[in-house]
Amino acid sequence: MVQDEPKGEVVARSDAPREKKPNFFARIALFIRQVFAELRKVVTPTRQELLKFTGVVLGFVVVMMAIVYGLDVLFVWVTQNVFGIPS
């Protein structure tokens, strides 16, 4: 294992011989360190960005619901015209 200089991440060198696998608890500790390193990279959106993203998602959902509803009505109409309404 070698430490990547710019990011400080632990990576394996491609030309290095395979090292002995660390024990179970060392692997858990490495995993937790890597999780915290990734969590430090997360950027929390501002309130304005959050409201904008929420609006975009809700708008997209409404448009998709309208498309599905329209297709459903179209298919019901086509089915009724092709097969007729039983009386």
Residue pairs with C-beta under 8 A, 6 or more apart in sequence:
1 10
1 11
1 12
1 13
1 19
2 10
2 11
2 12
2 13
2 16
3 9
3 10
3 11
4 10
4 11
8 37
9 34
9 37
10 30
10 34
21 27
22 30
45 53
